[in-house]
Each structure stands twice: as C-alpha cells, then as structure tokens.
C-alpha cells in the first residue's frame, strides 16, 4: 500500500482544467474550434457526453485557450443547493454595488460592468434533474427563454452528462432551438491521448520523458480497458502513480519517466478503483477498528441513487452519515488531503463523477437493488405526473413485486431522502397502482365467470334441441381443436427442443394464431436444436462421456451395462454387463477396452468386442482407477494410498513403492507422465500440498511443486507444461513448468471454493465457478471477465480452444463466447447432470437426470455465423442477399457470401462510421467520422473520395440523396453518378426519401415542410403544425401527425391536397413527447410511432382508429415493420430486441443482447449483430420451410407420435371421445 500523499503532485489528477491551465491543455483542438463555432452561431449551446470525457475542462480551459479573455467574460455556475440562489449569489459577487435581485437584471448589470459579452456556463446540469424540484426546473427553463428572447450580449453554455440528456426533451417546446446547436464530447482517440501525455510532461519542468514513443505506447497499453477505450480520469491517476513511484525512489529532480518505470508499474485494471481502495485503507488504518466503517459511510453519503456525486454542507452530511462531528471532521480532513473530495467554501463533494461510479459499484447488492427500485420509482412517478396520471403509466405488477420485497427499506429511504410530503406522494402512487391491478384482476375474473356461465347455458340448450345440438357439435369440434392445440402448445415448454419445435410448428400450420406463432418463434430463435437424442430401451442412462480421441461415446446404464456409441448417436454393438454398482467407468481410445470400478472398490476389465469381463487383482479397497489413452495400462489407488499399474490382461506391472501414500493419481493428457498428490499424514502435513510428476513407469520423479495449502484438484495442458491447481483454501495457482513459475490467479471474492477448474488445450485460458459466478482468467492469471447467476451453477466446461464456455444451470446449458457474448441455450426437460465438449470442440454431449443423452453441434444449424476479430460497427446487405458487407471497429471492410464465407476485404485508413451497399453488391459507399463519402468499387478495387454528405437512400439502395458543402442536393445512382438535383437548399434542413427514391420531404430549421417529386418537379409547401411527417411506402401519399386540440393523422396526395384526416381517439402524442421515428407499414394501414427517450411506442391502425401501446422495459431506440408488415420489431437501449404482432402483442423477446438487426427485403432472412458476430437467420415466415428441409416429414410424424405417447395427448376430437368412452 502506498504511503499517504505527502508531496504535491504536478498533475491535475481528478481536477478539471481551468483558464489558468491553458498551456497544459492538449488533445481537444477540434472540439475547441467546434465549440467556438457554435458559440458564434447561437446564444444557446448544449455540450454533452459520457462521464469522464472532459466536458468541464473543455468549457473552462479549452474555451479560454480559443477565445481571448478580452472578447468575453466567463461565469462558471454549479447548482449548489438551488440554482437560482446560486446564480444570484455569483452575479452579485461580481458587482461592487448592485440594487437588482432578479437574475436577468443582474446579467445586464454584469455586462455593463465587464464591458464585454458575458458567457454563462452552467456546468454539471444533471444535478438540476437529480436533486432539483419541479419548480426549480420550471424557473430555469423560463430564465433560458427570457435570456434567449432578450437583446442582452449574453451567451449560455449548458454542460450535461449524456445519460441525462433525455430530461431536456420535456422543455423543447418552450425552447425550440435547445438541440439545434449541440456538441457531443467524444472519448479521446489514441492519437489525442498521445498528445495529452507528451504535452503534459513537457509542461512540467522537473519531469523528463525518456524514449517518448515507446513510453507513451506502454502507458496507453496499460490503460486500455477491456472495451478498448480510455478514460481521462484513469489516465491522470496513472500518470500521478508513475511520478509518485519514481519520486519516492529518487526525490531529487528531475523525475525520469522511462519504459522500464511504466513496465514496473504495469497494467492496473480499474486504476481509479485501486487508488480509491488504497487511500481509503490509508485512512481507515488510522482509526480504531470500531470507527473504520465510518469512512465508507461518509464516501457513500456523497453518491446519489443514480450513481452520481452529491454535494453536502457539513450539517446535511452530519445528518446523512449520522456520525459524531469530531470523527466526521477528521475523516473529511483526510479525504480532502488524499484528493478524494474537494471543498468549495462550505460545500464538500467528490473530486470527480468517476469516483461516484466506483463507490456506487462497491455498494452491497441489496443496497444497489433498493437504489435501483427508488430510481425507477422516481422516474415512473415523474412521467405519471407529467402525463396527467394516465392509468397506463401506473407501476406494473413486476415493479410492485420488487418494491414489496424491500418495502420497509424503500419506505425508510424515501422518508429520509425526499422528506415526508414527497415520500407520501410516491407511496400513494404505489398504492394506486396496487389498487388498479386488483380491479383489473377482479374484472378479468368476472369476465371469465361470465364466459363459463354462457358455456353452461349453451350445453343445456344443446341437450334439448337436436338440430341446435348438431350445429353446436360442429362448433364444439372447432373450439375443442383450438383449445386442445392451445393445451398442447402450452405443454411444449416441458418438451425437449426438437419435440417442442415440431409440436408447435404442427399447431401453427393448423391454426396460425398469435399464441402458436409466439411459441413457434420462441422455440426456433431462442432454443438450439440437438443433432441426436440418445436413449436406451427399457433402461435409463446413468453417465455419458467421450473417449479421449472423441471418436466414440461411452454410456453407462441403470441395468449394469456399458454401451459404446459413435458420435452420430448410433449404438455400436451390444452392451457389456459388469456386475456391481459403478463408481467410475472409462473407455480406451480404440473404443474396445473399458475399465469399471464398482462398490466397494473392485476393479473390472471388459472387452466390448469379445464381451469378456475379468476381475483385476483381489484388492477390494480401490478408490480411483483410470485407463491410459492407448488402452494398454490401468492406474489405480486404494484406501491405503498405494498406486498400482496394471496391463490389459489384468496382470500387475508394479506397485509404486517409492511414493508416499497417494490420494490422487492420473495419466497426463499425452500419456507420458503420471500425476500424483500424496495423502495428508500426521507425520508430515505438507505431503498433500505437493504435486509430483513421474515417468510412465512411476520409477523416476520428473518434477514436483509444493503449494501453500492442500491440493484439491489439478488439470494439465495437452503437452504437460502448464498445470492449474486449486487448493482447499479457495486459491487457484498456475504452475508453468518451463519457466519454473507458480502464479496465484487473481480472485474477485473471498470464501470461494473451486473444486473443478478448466484449462484450454494451449494453456492460455482458464475458467472456473464457485457455484454462483463464472470466472475467466488469461495466461497471466488475471481475471478477464466474470458472469454472475441468480440460480446455482451446477458445472462449467471450457472448449479445447478456450473460445466457448458451457454453463450448466438447472435444465439449461448456456453457451458464452470468449467476449462473454451469449451464443445460445441448450434446453432440456430435466436437470442436466453432465455437459462436455468433444476433444475437437465441435460437439457437445449432455446428460439429464431423467436418463437421456443429447448430442449438439457447436455450430448452430439454424443460422450462418460471420465471426470477426473485433466489434462490428455497421453492416449492409445486397438486394438479393447474396452479399453481406460488414464494417468493424478497426475500419476493416469484409464481404461475405450467403454461405458465410469471406469473399473480399479492405482496410480503410480513415475511420469509417457507416456503409451502404448497392443492390448488386458491386459498390460500397462509406462515410467516415468527418461525414466524408468514399466509394469502393469491388471490381476495379479502387477507393474513391466523393463530394458531399449522404442524407437518405431508397429501399433498394439504387438512389442516394446527397448534400454538398454548399447545400445543394443531388440524386446519385448506384455508381455514385449524379442523375438529378433538388431545387431547394438543404443546409440546416432535414430531407427524407420515399422507399422508391422518387419523392423527397424537406423540413426546414423553422419547421416548414416541403414535398418534391422527380415527376412533377415542384416544391409543394405543406400546412404548418405537423409534429412528424413521412411518405407512404409506395410514395403515393404524404402522411403526418398533425398537432392540435386533438391530434390527427393527415393524408395528402402528391399534389399536396388533403385526402383524409383521422383524429386520434386517445391521447395527444404531440403534447409532452418528442417523436423520433415514424414508420408506415408496407400496406399503409398502420403507423409505428417511437418517442425519443421513452420506454414505449405506439401502433395506430387506420380502419379501427385504435392507438395501441407497446410497453418496453428500457428506452426504445429503433423499430420498424417486417417487409410483409406481419410483425413489428423494436430494439431497446440495452440490446433487448422484441417482436410484436400488429395488434400490439409480444411475440418474441430475443435471448442475448443485440446491437443491430435487419430483414432482407423479401423477408426470407433476418440479420443480427452481437458485438463481433453477425448471424444470418431464416425469416419468421421461413421457419416452416427450414424445418421441412432439416427434419423429414417421416421423422416429424415419429416425433409427434412420441410426444403424443409421452404426454398422453389426444390430437383429435373423436379420439378424445373414444378415450373417454373407454374410461
């Protein structure tokens, strides 16, 4: 642990750069120019970006560096309890004398006093929405509006975190230009970071940078996160650590920053977490044990429920932390000294928002859950009040269940943090939600009772009137068939994946209702299909495994027989009977010999070809037995710790007398060595801490290693150079026999016990589970990732190449790739007892507790996967689907054919953001980060820069709308040649094309709408008051949501004349919402409406006028109709993709997070992007054809017959009647 900070650091550390630091501010030249440009163009500028990207430094220091101080007067403003009072206090403090008390008047006085324009910089504006009241927010909006409409020489800069940007959308109606001049502060590129590091060191007199290129490269590499990104606060802390470590060794200047020093400090994952932990420990070590928890209490008091920092005065901090004032002041003094907090007059707060994230991450799981509940409750309540207490914004039953689980804790936290009045208001909201759902349940129950009563009356009438009875029988047959199909579909979740898919497909083909459709989609897209099912007649399977070479399967049955199967799932020969209850069974690589250990410790050797079984030796205390890969020898240990080697004839080769009593013994994977662990002894307790490697005969000790604790398990790499060893105290070690190094693996939790550790064949990747969390380590022993489960993890398995991990949880086996991306689920009817990879890693073998085995191909037969070495940023598909083009984060362009084979590639020097593939796949248009267009012709292999910026394109990608720097609009063909132009200037205007690319809509900055078509070549102005507008898919109609007392959907023809108007029956979408997307179904009969920053969407149907709500858990980022209009797809902010029916019912929730998706134009193919993997699926209407292709009709009939027998299902009405008659 480093000593407490004693020497003042020359770095900014976590402090923002100010105007005094102009000579030390680097890496933001482009952003400075952009900010100045925006300030010259507008009086109101919005600056936003992720936490830790340097927004405050940019507006404080970057602005001062770009604009002379004589040209403007900067006023920095933070909320500090109440934004209005703070603003008045700051402005009054600038003036020597003033009589004004209103903020606007004070601004005018300050302008006269400063004799130059004044810039009001509202920094960390998210504090207004985290802690501010509705009245304070309303005042601030009015203040901005008043300044904007005044003639004062005043400009305003709003600085806010990106994840709070959605809060500003509510004020866009009052401030129409709020988002017109905005700037996103991106994380720094590697080139800019190099400039920051070099520039920072060059400005510090007593620091010398040695071997600049290598040192800077090492610093960047050591600060690169797992997501390949950099965070400025982390970099500043790391630079400070470099300086401090070298300064401690040689206090006299200068301090030399060398590659050796950087390598000595090394890579520190989450350096800010390490720094916080070190400084926190240095403070707690100064306190008595009973006062040490107070440090965590004080730090958590500075963090809000949202994980942002919170400021405190001493009185409020004393009330929140509930600590004696003397202890509190002592801790505050130390926290300020260690630069974890800063004090501004009477206010304390954390030094940086990044510290708040680290502290929030360290909270207990229960506290985070409570904070999350309160955060969602406050957000839901705010929306409920804003939308005038609409019933559809009451809390869902799921949210109410979460609140009920922690009700007392939530109630107490609300009372303490919000005050009695606000807490009671939110609790009334909770109670109103509960009462609403109780009323809904009663209503549904009454409806069901009424239905039941009607059915009884129908039956009575049928029994009286014969004629009516015959008609009713016909009706009953149809209803019974529907009900029975529903019952069968509902039971599909109990079936294995192939049974379930075949069953629901049969039901869907007979009756394609929404329930059957939902079941079909779920069982096809969310569940993998096994290639073979392994069952034995009249007996259950007790155990399964591959032979060491993977060419055979070993099955152990309940009838005391051992069976041999081939990897395709076919039995080879009759089973071999071996008497006794099996303890272990192993199969030799040649698939002929088997060794069985049965109770109480007898060993048998069997030949599956001759069906001969013989006893090996007379010892009945054998505890372990394993067969060599070549099948020539058997290695055993008994209860006395004696190790014996036998040959295949059952003769003893020898007893390893030279060894101490042995507890564990095994052959190495290459059969060249023996691995032993001695038994714990009273004479020498260190024996079972020692791992020993012997030659094949056991006469020569080749290597040994003693570990700190008793060895629990050991696994060896293929050639035996690497061993992973777990011990009884929960630690895991990596023993590198070549380098003679024993490295403890990094552990993330205490009290974990790893009984089974997995190692890839090359020794480069390690995986283990403690029953709750799966951990992955690299070859250096560092944790590279982890995955927590709520359910108990039964076991895990690592593929030989280390790229795929199986996690067994109850009846499911989940597949995760090396980037922790979900690859699918292997579902079973019963709990899974075994899941293993074949030695070549291409096949998975599972065994369930109901005595069945299953073989699964690692490559999913349902789809084609396109793997990439890095994340996929964008992709596009040719019109016929024959070519798929992908763009990676490393700016590599790949072209694939429909079978998933790469056919072309290109590395681009500019960083590309977007690609567009022409219909024939011959040309690829690319847009870089500067909106520059490039065209790559795959035929002549040329990459050509193109003038202009792409605005939109036709559905078939044959026509592209481009805007030049002068604002001129051109239509390009697929070769990038201009074929037409627009008569309107497109600068600061938004333009959209119809699907066929012959018509365009233009929306000006002032909100005016124009329609233009290539046919009539006239710009037609549309009526004002349109909240959103688009073109119908066929390009023949203009459709808009018209704002008014009652919103309406308006339709115009291509001449701009109104042809229809449909007032909305419920709700006003233009009031309080900002529409981000407006999609028309292919038929033009439905409209999908997405709202910016909202977790809901709406679907409007023309013939009924109904406006149905599509409710989501997270913010809806995109949505569209399928090409045939039969379903709706949406994507939420955390990658959750949902399919909906056109009536608004959920059809499918995709398993795993998705970054992008797209249908092929004919709907036959569906594409998804999951980080570095692109998947090509059959479209929803092509599931049945896929099933017919991969499972023959005869096989499907056989499966349905098995399902019918196993679940006692009647598949026809008359069969049910006959069954009832027989009973």
Buried (B, 14 or more C-beta within 10 A) or exposed (E): EEEBBEEEBBBBBBBBBBBEBBEBBBBBBEBBEBBBBBBEEBBBBBBBBBBBBBBBBBBBBBBBBBBEEEEBBBBBBBBBBBBBEBBBEBBBEBBEEBEBEEBBEBBBBBBEBBEEBBBBBBBBBBBBBBBBEEEBBEBBBBBBBBBBEEEBBBBBBBBBBBBBBBBBBBBEEEBEBBBBBBBBBEBBBEEBBBBBBBBBBBBBEEBBBEBBEEBBBBBBEBBEEEEEEBBBBBBBBBBBBBBBBBBEEEEEEEBEBBBEBBEEBEBBBBBBBBBBBBBBBBBBEBBEEEBBEBBBBBBBBBBBBBBBBBBBBBEBBBEBBEBEEEBBEBBBEBBBBBBBBBEEEEBBBBBBBBBBBBBBEBBEEEBBBBBBBBBBBBEBBBBBEBBEEEEEBBBEEEBBEBBEEBBEBBBEBBBEBBEEEBBEBBBEBBEBBBEBBEEEEEEEEEEEEEEEEEEEEBEEEBEEEEEEBEEBEEEBBEEBBBEBBBEBBEBBEEBBBBBBBBBBBBBBEEBEBEBBBBBBBBBBBBBBBBBBBBEBEEBBBBBBBBBBBBBBBBBBBEEBBBBBBEBEBEBEEEBBEBEEEBBBBBBBBBBBBBBBBBEEBBBBBBBBEEEEBEEBBEBEEBBBBBBBBBBBBBBBBBBEBBBBBBEBEBEBBEEBEEBBBBBBBBBBBEBEBBBBBBBBEEEEEEBBBBBBBBEBEBEEEEBEBEBEBBBBBBBBBBBBEBBBBBBBEBBBBBBBBEEEEBBEBBBEEEEBBBEBBBBBBBBBBBBBBBBEBBBBBBBEBEBBBBBEBEEEBBBBBBBBBBBBBBBBBEBBBBBBBBBBBBBBBBBBBBBBBBBBBBBBBBBBBBBBBEBBBBBBBBEBEBBBEBEBEBBBBBBBBBBEBBBBBBBBBBBBBBBBBBEBEBBBEBEBEBEBBBBBBBBBBBBBBBBBEEEBBBBBBBEEEEBEEBBBBBBBBBBBBBBBBBBBEEEBBBBBBBEBEBEBEBEBBBBEBEBBBBBBBBBBBBBBEEEEBBBBBBEEEEBBEBEEBBBBBBBBBBBEBBBBBBBEEEBBBBBBEBEBEEEEEBEBEEBBBBEBBBBBBBBBBBBBBBBBBBBBBBBBBBBBBBEEEBBBBBEBBEBBBBBBBBBBBBBBBBBBBEBBBBBBBBEBBBBBBBBBBBBBBBBBBBBBBBBBBBBBBBBBBBBBBBBBEBBEEEBEEEEBEEBBEBBBEEBEBBBEBEEBEEEEEEE
